Amino acid sequence: MAEPQETETVASVAALYLGNILFALERCALALESEGKPVDAGFYRGIARKLAEARGREKI
């Protein structure tokens, strides 16, 4: 039986697909705004902001 070369974690997968995740969060926020739910849209933009800021701190 072959041994796994690397164990995937939530963090490693999220880091790999961060751009896609940020895009999806913004699309979600835009849809919520069009439905008249600006507070909900802000919630998802807040999540995206925290992820982007954390990535920025990681690169330093």
N, C-alpha and C positions, 0 to 999 in steps of 0.2 A: 504494500500500500504506500502510495506517494505521500510524503509529508508536505504540508502547506509551506510555501516559501515565506509568506508574510501574513500575519493576522490583520485583517481589515478591522478598523475601529470606526465608530461614528465620526470621530474627528478626522481621520485620514480620508474617508469618503467625502465628507463635507468640504474639506480643504481642496480636494481634487475637483469637485463640481461647484465651487463657491460662485463662480460667475453665473452659472446656470440657475443656482438657487436664488441669487440676488435678482436676476431677470424675472424669475417666476414670482417672487415676492412683489416686485413692482407691477407686474401684470395683474396680480391679485388686487393690489391697492388701486390701480386704475379702474378695474371692474367694480370694486366697492364704491369708489367715488361716483361712477356713473349710475350706481344704484341709490345714490343719495346717502351713503354711509361714510361720511368723512372721518368719523372717530375710528371706525374699524380699519379704514385705509391707513390712518396714522399709526395704528397698532402694528400693522405689517411692515410699514416703512421703518418703524422703530426697530423691529427685529433685524431688518436688512442693515440699518445703520450700525447696530451693535456688532453684527457679523463683519461688516467692512472695517470698522474701527479695530476689531480684534485682529483681523488679518494685517492691517497696517502696523500694529504694535509687534506682530510676529516677525515682520520683515526687517525690523530695525536691528 
